């Protein structure tokens, strides 16, 4: 399962499926389902509708799904989720507001009960990012509709961020900070990125396992380091009932054919590329929120990537 059909997860799925087809029995069938990259991707894997799915961030979402915690609270835990590795994308979940609002901090928003016209993702049941955004606003004591604000929604960051550029919204909270629409926004509209407050970051970490991070000074013209939440790396997930042979084969594709995937992004510098190349087989099996499938682990060990 990929994404909406026109972005990175679908590109990854197509890359894996093409090479898998060329190394499989004639007549084998392959298909890619569109989704959001979030809750529906996990649900389709858990139900057995798909054999492989992709999601982000690579650490917290698989862990929550395996535990049945946080976003997945009330759903049956899925401890049988396994990983084949992750692909690199350096990303952050950040909040920015127009400078002409006069807002300089989350405290300003609270004190003024400022009506945010907030651009972000669709507020649907499947959208894990929006679940996390609700927690971010909650821990900062920010309300939207009760203070006269409104949500401007779209799943695709390339469509969502321009809501601010075009004057429909006065603020945005989203990830995918590498897409050119973020750079276009800060070139056309004076924006201020607000650092998450220390107490809020501690709560987001201790309650939910969300990982504090920094968008570094200078990125998107930020005049200082911006405290935020990490939203990095794409997890490649399967179930434990995938055969060891098949897991080994897919992992070999991810490692041995990585230059082909990297080539799709190398026309951009790494800090602006949607995938933060190069792919590193010595790292891509570490830090995931789900244990490695035995077939994947065997591949990494046999080829010297695990010590």
N, C-alpha and C positions, 0 to 999 in steps of 0.2 A: 504494500500500500504506500502510495506516495503523497502528494499534496493536491492542490487544486487542479493540477494537470499541466501547469505552465511554469513551474519554479524548480527549486533545487532538488527536492525530494523525488520528483518525477524524473529528473535527469539522472539521479543516482539509481533509481529503480530500473530505468531503461538501460543504463550502463551495465548493471549486474545481470539483468535478464538477457541482454544480447549475448554476453560472454557465456552465460549459463546455457543458453540455447545451443551455441556452437560446440559445447562440450557434453551435450546430452544426447540421448537416443532420438533418432528421427521420429517425428510424430508426437514428441513431448509438447505439452501446451503451457503457455505462459501468458499471464495477463496482469495488468496493473490497475488498481482501483484508485479513483480520486477520493480525496478527503480533505482534512484540515491539517494533518500532521500532529494532531493532539489526541483528545479523548477517543474519537472514533477510530483512529489508527490503532490504538491499544485494544479497543473493544473488538475490532475485526481480527486481530491476532489471537486474543483470548478465546474467541468463539470458534476459531479454526477456519474462518472465512478466508483468511490469507495465511501464508506460511512465513512471511517476512514483512516487517514494517519498519518505518523510520519515524523518529520523533526527536524533540529537543525540549529542554536541555538534556544532555546525555546522562546526567547523574540523577537529578531529583525525580524526573517523571517515571523512569523505570522502577526506581525504589518505591515510590508511592504506589504504583500499580501492583507491585509484588506484595506490599504490605496491606493494601486496601486502605491507605491512609490519605489524609489531606484531601486533595481533589477527588480521590477515589474512595473516600469514606462512604460507607453504605453499599459499596459494590463488593462483590466477592473477591477476596485477595487472589492474586495470580502468581504464586511463588514459582511456577513453572516457566516464567519468562526467562529467557537466556539471551546473551549478547554475542555478536560476532566481532564487535569492535566499534569504533566511532570514527567519524570523519570530521576534520577540523573546521570550525567556524568561530572566530572570536566575536562575541556578541554581548550586548548589555540591554537590560530593560531600563529605559531612561525616561525622565519627565522633563519637558521643555515648555516654556510659556513665553508669549510675546513680551518684549521689554516694555512696550507702551502700556501694559497693564499696571506697571509700577510694582508688581509682585517680585520680591527678591528671595522668598523662602516659603516653605510650607507653613511656617508660623503666620506669615502675612495672609496666606489664603484662609487659615482658620480664623484669625482675628477679624478679618473683613467679611468672612463668610462669602468669599468671592465666587461669583457665578461662572464656573468654568464651562466653556464650550469645548469639550474634551474629545479630541480625535483618538480613536483606538479601534480595537478589533470588534467583530460581531459579538454581542453579549448572548451567546448561545450555550447550551449545555455542554457541547463538545469542546469549547474553547478554554483550554487550561491556562493560556496566557491571561485571559480575562479573569479567571479565578484568582490568579496571582496578583493581578492589578487591583482587584477588589481588596485583597489583603494589604497591599501597599497603601491604598487610600485609607483603609480602616485603621491601620497602625499609625497613620499620620493625622487621624481625626478629620479627614476631608469627606464632605458629602457633595453630591452633584445635584440631583433634582431638588432636594429640600432647600438648597440655597439658590434656586433659580437657574441652575445650569442645565446642560443637556449633553448627551452622548452623540457623537457623529461616528458612525460605525462602518468599518469595512475590514474584512480579513486580510486583504492584500496590502502590505505596508506601502507599496508603490502607489496605491490609490488613497490609503488612509492619511499618510503624512501630508500630501498636497491639500487636504482640507484646511490646514493652517496657512499654507502658502497662498491659497486662493481666497483667504479671508473668511471662510465659513466657520472656522474654529479659532479659538485663541490659545489653545494648548494641545499638547499631544503626549501620550504615554504609549510607548511601543518599543519593540526590539528591531532587528534587521537594520542596525545603524550603518551598515555598509552600503545600503541601496542609495543610488544617486539622488533620490528625492529628498533624503535628509540633507545632503550637501546643497542641493538647490534651495531648500528651505532657509538654511542659515545664511546663504548668499543674498537672498531676496528680502528676508524679513529679520529684523533684529530680534534674536531669541535669547532667553536666559535658561540654562539648564540648572535645575534645582537639585542639590545634593540631598539624598535621603538623610533623615535625622538619625543620629546615633542610636537612640532608644528604639526607633522603628526598625532599624537594621538588626539590632540585637533580637527583637521580638520576631522578626521575619525568619531569622536564622534558628532561634531556639524552638519556636512553635512549629515551623513548617519545613525546616531544613533548607530554605532558600539561601543561596550563597552570596554574601556581600562581595562587591567588586568595585572597580574604579574605571570610569571612562577618563583616560589621561588628558591632562592639560594640552590644549591645542587641537584635539580631535573635535571635529565639527565646530571649530573656532571657540571652544570653551576656554575661558581665561584662566581656569584652574582645574585641578583634579575634581571630578564629580563622583561622589559616592552613589552607588546604585546596586542593582542586583545582576548577577551573572546570568547569561542566557546562552551559553556557548555549547557548541559541538553537537553533531547529529549522531544519535545512537541507532545502530542497526540491530534489530531485535528479532528473535525467533522463539519458538517454544522448545522445551526440552525433548519433545517427541520427534523433532526433526532428526533424521538419521545422521550418524556421525560422518558418513561419507559425504552427504550433501552439505552439511555445515562446513566441513573441511574444504570442499570445492568452492563454495561461495566465498569463504575467507581467502582462499588462494586468489580468486578474481580481484577482491578488494585490494590485495597487496600487490599482486603481479601486474595488474592492469591499471595501477593507480595513475601512471603518467597520462593515460588517455583522459581520465576524468580531470586531472589537474590542467590539461591543455585547454579545457573549456573556460578556465578562469584566468589564465596567465596573461591575457590582454589587459588586465587590471593589476596594479601593484597589490601585494598581499593585504595591505591595510584597507583597501577598498574592494577587494574581491569578495564575492559572496562565500566562497570557500577559502579559508586561510591556508593556502598551499605552502609548503609541500605536505603531503600525507606521510606520517612517520610510523612505520610498522613497529618500531620499538616502543612507541607510546600509545598506539591506538587501541590496545587491549586493556589499558589501565584506567581506573577512576570511574568506570561505568557503574550505573545504579542497578545492574543485574550481573550475575556471574557469567563467565564465559561458557558457551556450549562446549562440551568435551571435544567435538570435532574442530572447533576454532582453536581451542587451547593446544591441541595436538599439532595443528599447522604452525602456530607461532613458535612452539617449542622445537619442532623438527627443523625449522628454518633459522633458528638461532636468535629469534626476536625476544624470547623470554629467557631470563637467567634464573 
